[in-house]
Amino acid sequence: MRVQQVKFLFLEPFFGGSHRDFAKGLVAHSRHTISLLTLPARFWKWRMRGAALYFFKKIDDLSRYDGIITSGLMSLSDFKMLAGPACPPALVYFHENQITYPLAPGEAFDVQFGFTDITTGLAADKILFNSRFHLKVFFDALPGFLRMMPERRPNWIIDSLREKSAFCFPGCRFSGEAAPVAPRNTHPPLIIWNHRWEFDKNPSAFFDALAAVRRKGIDFRLALLGENFQVLPKPFLSAKTRFKKQLVHYGYVDSRKSYNDWLCRGDVVVSTANQENFGISVVEAVRHGCLPLLPNRLAYPEVLPQLFHDRFLYRNQEDLEQKLATLLNSSGSFEVERRQLSEEMRRYAWRQQIRLYDDILEDLAQA
C-alpha cells in the first residue's frame, strides 16, 4: 500500500449538489492534503467562462502545491495560460459535459461551452469521468460535435483526450454504515424525491406517474427533497396543490441528519431523469433502505447490479406506473431485496473509493 502524501489545491467553481458533495468528501477522506477554493453554485455559464480569472487572483503561491483539481465547470486552459510554468499537474473531474447535456426548454445549443470542455481536457494531465457510461457518451458524441465545424476539423483531439481519460465513481456519504437497514412498516408508503429540482430530472413524468397510481386508488405519502438553484420548475409549483394530501415535506433539507432521517423513513425512491451520469442521490437513498425505481438507461444500469434490473428498472412511462403500483402495494414483501440493495451500495462509500483517488493523485503529482 502506498503512503506518500502530496498537497493539492481543489478549485470548485460550482460548490453545490454533487459538485459540493464530491469536493467535501475527497477533502475529508484523502490521505493527501487538499485545500479547497470555491464559488457559489449559481450562474454556471459565467462560472465556466470566468471562474479561472477569479481563482487565479485568489491564489498566493501555486508552487506550494503538487497538483490542482477542478471540475469541468472551469476553463482549465484559461487558468493554465494565466499561471504559466508555475502551474502544477492538473486533474479535471467531469460530473457532466456540455456536449451531451440536454437543453432546457427554449434554450439553443451553444458550441462555446462544448469547446471549453475540450480545451479543459486538453489542458489537463488527467481526466476523470464519474461513470463508464459518461465516458462513453462523451466520446461517442465528440466526432459529431467536431463535424459541426465547416472545415479544418481538429479530429486529433479525440485520441489526445481519450489516452488520458478514465472513469472513477464518486464516493458517497452514508450515516450508520454498519447499521442494518430497518424493515419498513409505514402505511401509507413514503415516496422519496431527493434529486435537483431542475428540468433535466424530468419531474413532469414523475408527477404524472404519481397521479396514475393515485387514480388506481393506491395511497402514498410524498417527500420532495433536493436542491433548487435558480428557477423553480413549474411541475414543482403545481405539485404543492396537486398532491397536497400526500405531501409530508416540500423543499431542500439543510441538515444532513434530517436528510438521512427522511431516507431512512422512505419506502421507494424514484428517478425519471433525462440526464444522469452517476446518481449520488439514488445511491444514498438505496443505501439507507429505499427501494429504487429507475429508468433502464443513463448510468443506472451500471450503478444498479444486474440481479435487480428486472424489478427496479423501467422501460417507459407505462412500465414506470405499473412497477410503482406494485412497489407501493407490496413494499413490505421486498425486505430481502431492500437489505441486499443497501449492502450493494456500500461499495460506493468514500472509505471504499478513496484509495483509488489517492493513488491517482499521487501518480499525477509524480508525473
Disulfide bonds with the S-S distance in Angstrom:
none
